Amino acid sequence: MSVFYKEESNIGTLTFDQPDSKVNVLNAATLVTLDNILDDLKGKSLKALIIQSAKKDIFIAGADIKEIENITEIGDGKSKAQAGQRVMDKIEDLPFPVIAVIDGVALGGGCELALACRYRIMTFNDKIRIGLPEVNLGFVPGFGGTYRLPRLLGLQQGLKMIVSGNPINSSAAFKCGLADRLYPSTGLSARVAEFIEEVSGQPHKRIFKPIAFKGFPAFLEKNPLGQMVVFKETIKTIQKATKGFYPSPLKAVEVIKKTRYLPREQALDIESSAFAELAITPISKNLVKVFYLSEKYKKLTIPGAENVAPMPINKGAVIGAGIMGGGIAQLLSDRGVWARLKDINQDAIAKGLKAAYDVYAQAMKRKKARPYEVAAKMGMISGTVDYSGFADVDIAIEAVVENMDIKKKVFAEVSGVLSSKAILASNTSSLSVTEMARASKDPSRVIGFHFFNPVHRMPLIEIITTEFTSQETLVSTLAFAKKLGKTPVIVKDAPGFLVNRILLGYINEAGRILDEGGSIEGIDRFATNFGLPMGPFTLSDEVGLDVGVKVLHVLETGLGPRFKPAKIFDDVLPKKLLGKKSGKGFYIHGKEKTVNPEVQSLVKGGRAVSEQEAIQRMIYIMINEAAMILQEKVVDGPDTVDIGMIMGTGFPPFRGGLLRYADSIGIDQLVNDLEKLEARFKDSRFKPCAYILDLKNQGKKFYN
C-alpha cells in the first residue's frame, strides 16, 4: 500500500509512502486506495486532516507518466483524468480543514492534490519545487490544475505557471499565495499542530481566498477587458516561444479561458477532454520519451564501476580566460567550487572575470540572484598568470585556443604541477584528447570535458574517454558534471566526438545548398520551419565561421572528404566575415539582423533548392553520420545520440530526437531516399552507411 491513514486526538494523517520507490506517484492503484480512504473520512468530524509524505525531499512527484504514455484512446485518457479529478474533488469537499504539508517536490498531480487542500504548509527546504509541468510533456494538467490554480493565485500568475511549466520554490510559493505558511523542517510537527489550533473554528468549506489586487493589476484580474488583454498577451508570448510546434500551452490557455466562470463540474469536464485530446498525440508521446531520456542521463552511471567512489571535487582551475574559460569559472563558483583562472596576462584574466560577472549581472537583472550572493560567488574566482595554487586543485580544465601544439604544451606544463590525484580535463570541441593525454605526466587522469556555449545555459556536457582514462577519473568526472547541473553523455575519443561531428555535417550541407543557388535567409527559414532553434547560417554567425571551418578541417582529416568545407565557406573566410564577433558574416549584425549582400553575391549557382529537398538533405546527412557514430561505437546507443542532439543543439524535442525522427520516416524509406541522393549527386556523402543497411536487412529500427 502506498497511502496510510492514522488518527490521533481527532486529527487524521494521510501519509504517502510508495514501496520500493524513491518517489511517490499518483498511479491508478494509489488513486483507488486514496479514494476509498476519503469515502471513509467524509462522514467524520475531524479537527483537521494532514496530508504528508514519508519520502525525503519528495511530497508527490506527479501522476504516473508510464500510465499516461500508454493512453492511446481519447476515452481512456478522459476516464483516467476524471478518476484523478474525483479524488481531488473529494479532498476539496471534506467538511474539515485539510492541510498539505510539503517538504519536497510537489509536481503535476502532486501539486494538484495540494491545490485541492484547504491549506498548504511548506518548509525552507531548498529541494521544494511545486508546479504544473504537464505542458512540457505535451498535455495539460488533468487533475483540476487549470481550474484551481488561476482561481487561487489570480489569472496572471496561474497562467504563467501553467503555460511555462516551470515550478517554483517554497519562498516564491509563499510570496504568490500558493503556500499559507513557511516553516523550518526542524520541529515541523509542532508548527503544524500550532497551525491547526489557529485555523480550527474557521469555515472549512473550500474557498478561493481573494487576493488584494490594486490598480492596473486589479483591472487585468477582475475586469473582462483586462482579462482579454491577459489572454491575448499570453497567447502572443506562447506563439513567439513555441512557433506553433507545441500545442499544449495554447490548449491550456483555451481551457482556462473557457472555464474561467464555469462551475467546477463543467470546468473539469473541459479540462479532462483537453488532457485526453493531447495525451494521445505523437508530439506528447515524443516529449514523454524525451523526458525519460533526460531523467536517464541526469542519473547516468558507469556499468561495472558501482564500487568505484568518485573523488570529491571542491577546487578547480581553468586554463584560458576567454569567453568559454570565464563561463566555466562562473559555473564552478555558482556551484560552490573554488575556481583559479589562469591566462598569460592580467588583461586576459580581467576579460575572463568580466565574462563571469556578466552572467551573474544578468541573473541579478532577472532577480535570480542578490548582489551579496554574487559578491560571494565572484569571490570564489581568483586569477593568476602562473600555476600558483594549482597544486591544491582537484580538477584543472583546459580551455585555450583550439590548436593541438598549444594544448599539448599546456598539458605538459599543467600535469607537472598538479597533485597525483587531480584530474586534467580538456574543453576541446573536436581535437584528439588521446594526443593531449600522451603529452601529460599521467594519461590515466586525462579526460575530455566539452562544455557548450553559453556555458551557463547549455545543459549538455560531453565526457570524452581515451584508451588511457581510468575508471576513477571517469566516475569522478561524471559525478562532477552532475554537481555542475549538466546532462552528461559519455563519448569515446574520435574526431568531433558526438554533437559537433553530426552538427557540422548539417551546416556543411547547408553551405552546399547555398552554393547551388539557394538564399541565406531561405535556407535558415527552412531549418526553423522544421523546428530547429536557428538556421545553419545564423548558427555559423553565432559560433564564428573561423571556428566552424577549423572543425570541418579536423573532421575532413580524420573522417574523409565528406567534411571538405563547402565552397561558400572557403570564399567567405578570407574576407574575415566571421559572424557576430566581427559584426558581419552571413548576416550584418546591427540594430537589426539583415542578410549580408556581400556574401549572397558570392553565390553563383542558378538552382533554387526546394524546402523539402533542403530539409531532407540537411537532416539525412545528420542521420547517416549518427549511424556511423553508432557503427564505430563512439557512443553506446541511439538514446545517447538523441539526448546529445536535443541538449547540445536544440534538435526539436517534439520530434523525439534525431534517430526517433529517422524511425518515424521508416528505415526502408530512409535508405531509398539516401540512395536516390547518392545517385543524383554522384557523391558518397549520401551513401547509406553499413549500420543503416543492416537495420533495413534485419527489419529493425534505431529503437526496437
Rosetta blueprint (number, residue, H / E / L):
1 M L
2 S L
3 V E
4 F E
5 Y E
6 K E
7 E E
8 E E
9 S L
10 N L
11 I E
12 G E
13 T E
14 L E
15 T E
16 F E
17 D L
18 Q L
19 P L
20 D L
21 S L
22 K L
23 V L
24 N L
25 V E
26 L E
27 N L
28 A H
29 A H
30 T H
31 L H
32 V H
33 T H
34 L H
35 D H
36 N H
37 I H
38 L H
39 D H
40 D H
41 L H
42 K L
43 G L
44 K L
45 S L
46 L L
47 K L
48 A E
49 L E
50 I E
51 I E
52 Q E
53 S E
54 A L
55 K L
56 K L
57 D L
58 I E
59 F E
60 I E
61 A L
62 G E
63 A E
64 D L
65 I H
66 K H
67 E H
68 I H
69 E H
70 N L
71 I L
72 T L
73 E L
74 I H
75 G H
76 D H
77 G H
78 K H
79 S H
80 K H
81 A H
82 Q H
83 A H
84 G H
85 Q H
86 R H
87 V H
88 M H
89 D H
90 K H
91 I H
92 E H
93 D L
94 L L
95 P L
96 F L
97 P L
98 V E
99 I E
100 A E
101 V E
102 I E
103 D L
104 G L
105 V E
106 A E
107 L E
108 G L
109 G H
110 G H
111 C H
112 E H
113 L H
114 A H
115 L H
116 A H
117 C L
118 R L
119 Y E
120 R E
121 I E
122 M E
123 T E
124 F L
125 N L
126 D L
127 K L
128 I L
129 R L
130 I E
131 G E
132 L L
133 P L
134 E H
135 V H
136 N H
137 L H
138 G L
139 F L
140 V L
141 P L
142 G L
143 F L
144 G L
145 G H
146 T H
147 Y H
148 R H
149 L H
150 P H
151 R H
152 L H
153 L H
154 G L
155 L H
156 Q H
157 Q H
158 G H
159 L H
160 K H
161 M H
162 I H
163 V H
164 S H
165 G L
166 N L
167 P L
168 I E
169 N L
170 S H
171 S H
172 A H
173 A H
174 F H
175 K H
176 C H
177 G L
178 L L
179 A L
180 D L
181 R E
182 L E
183 Y E
184 P L
185 S L
186 T L
187 G L
188 L H
189 S H
190 A H
191 R H
192 V H
193 A H
194 E H
195 F H
196 I H
197 E H
198 E H
199 V H
200 S L
201 G L
202 Q L
203 P L
204 H L
205 K L
206 R L
207 I L
208 F L
209 K L
210 P L
211 I L
212 A L
213 F L
214 K L
215 G H
216 F H
217 P H
218 A H
219 F H
220 L H
221 E H
222 K H
223 N L
224 P H
225 L H
226 G H
227 Q H
228 M H
229 V H
230 V H
231 F H
232 K H
233 E H
234 T H
235 I H
236 K H
237 T H
238 I H
239 Q H
240 K H
241 A H
242 T H
243 K L
244 G L
245 F L
246 Y L
247 P H
248 S H
249 P H
250 L H
251 K H
252 A H
253 V H
254 E H
255 V H
256 I H
257 K H
258 K H
259 T H
260 R L
261 Y L
262 L L
263 P L
264 R H
265 E H
266 Q H
267 A H
268 L H
269 D H
270 I H
271 E H
272 S H
273 S H
274 A H
275 F H
276 A H
277 E H
278 L H
279 A H
280 I L
281 T L
282 P H
283 I H
284 S H
285 K H
286 N H
287 L H
288 V H
289 K H
290 V H
291 F H
292 Y H
293 L H
294 S H
295 E H
296 K H
297 Y H
298 K H
299 K L
300 L L
301 T L
302 I L
303 P L
304 G L
305 A L
306 E L
307 N L
308 V L
309 A L
310 P L
311 M L
312 P L
313 I L
314 N L
315 K E
316 G E
317 A E
318 V E
319 I E
320 G L
321 A L
322 G L
323 I H
324 M H
325 G H
326 G H
327 G H
328 I H
329 A H
330 Q H
331 L H
332 L H
333 S H
334 D H
335 R L
336 G L
337 V L
338 W E
339 A E
340 R E
341 L E
342 K E
343 D L
344 I L
345 N L
346 Q H
347 D H
348 A H
349 I H
350 A H
351 K H
352 G H
353 L H
354 K H
355 A H
356 A H
357 Y H
358 D H
359 V H
360 Y H
361 A H
362 Q H
363 A H
364 M H
365 K H
366 R L
367 K L
368 K L
369 A L
370 R L
371 P H
372 Y H
373 E H
374 V H
375 A H
376 A H
377 K H
378 M H
379 G L
380 M L
381 I E
382 S E
383 G E
384 T E
385 V L
386 D L
387 Y L
388 S L
389 G L
390 F H
391 A H
392 D H
393 V L
394 D L
395 I E
396 A E
397 I E
398 E E
399 A L
400 V L
401 V L
402 E L
403 N L
404 M H
405 D H
406 I H
407 K H
408 K H
409 K H
410 V H
411 F H
412 A H
413 E H
414 V H
415 S H
416 G L
417 V L
418 L L
419 S L
420 S L
421 K L
422 A L
423 I E
424 L E
425 A E
426 S E
427 N L
428 T L
429 S L
430 S L
431 L L
432 S L
433 V H
434 T H
435 E H
436 M H
437 A H
438 R H
439 A L
440 S L
441 K L
442 D L
443 P H
444 S H
445 R H
446 V E
447 I E
448 G E
449 F E
450 H E
451 F E
452 F L
453 N L
454 P L
455 V L
456 H L
457 R L
458 M L
459 P L
460 L E
461 I E
462 E E
463 I E
464 I E
465 T E
466 T L
467 E L
468 F L
469 T L
470 S L
471 Q H
472 E H
473 T H
474 L H
475 V H
476 S H
477 T H
478 L H
479 A H
480 F H
481 A H
482 K H
483 K H
484 L L
485 G L
486 K L
487 T E
488 P E
489 V E
490 I E
491 V E
492 K E
493 D L
494 A L
495 P L
496 G L
497 F L
498 L L
499 V H
500 N H
501 R H
502 I H
503 L H
504 L H
505 G H
506 Y H
507 I H
508 N H
509 E H
510 A H
511 G H
512 R H
513 I H
514 L H
515 D H
516 E L
517 G L
518 G L
519 S L
520 I H
521 E H
522 G H
523 I H
524 D H
525 R H
526 F H
527 A H
528 T H
529 N H
530 F H
531 G L
532 L L
533 P L
534 M L
535 G L
536 P H
537 F H
538 T H
539 L H
540 S H
541 D H
542 E H
543 V H
544 G L
545 L H
546 D H
547 V H
548 G H
549 V H
550 K H
551 V H
552 L H
553 H H
554 V H
555 L H
556 E H
557 T H
558 G H
559 L H
560 G L
561 P H
562 R H
563 F H
564 K L
565 P L
566 A L
567 K H
568 I H
569 F H
570 D H
571 D H
572 V H
573 L H
574 P H
575 K H
576 K L
577 L L
578 L L
579 G E
580 K H
581 K H
582 S H
583 G L
584 K E
585 G L
586 F L
587 Y E
588 I E
589 H E
590 G L
591 K L
592 E L
593 K E
594 T E
595 V E
596 N L
597 P H
598 E H
599 V H
600 Q H
601 S L
602 L L
603 V L
604 K L
605 G L
606 G L
607 R L
608 A L
609 V L
610 S L
611 E H
612 Q H
613 E H
614 A H
615 I H
616 Q H
617 R H
618 M H
619 I H
620 Y H
621 I H
622 M H
623 I H
624 N H
625 E H
626 A H
627 A H
628 M H
629 I H
630 L H
631 Q H
632 E L
633 K L
634 V L
635 V L
636 D L
637 G L
638 P H
639 D H
640 T H
641 V H
642 D H
643 I H
644 G H
645 M H
646 I H
647 M H
648 G H
649 T H
650 G L
651 F L
652 P L
653 P H
654 F H
655 R H
656 G L
657 G L
658 L H
659 L H
660 R H
661 Y H
662 A H
663 D H
664 S H
665 I H
666 G L
667 I H
668 D H
669 Q H
670 L H
671 V H
672 N H
673 D H
674 L H
675 E H
676 K H
677 L H
678 E H
679 A H
680 R H
681 F H
682 K L
683 D L
684 S H
685 R H
686 F H
687 K L
688 P L
689 C L
690 A H
691 Y H
692 I H
693 L H
694 D H
695 L H
696 K H
697 N H
698 Q L
699 G L
700 K L
701 K L
702 F L
703 Y L
704 N L
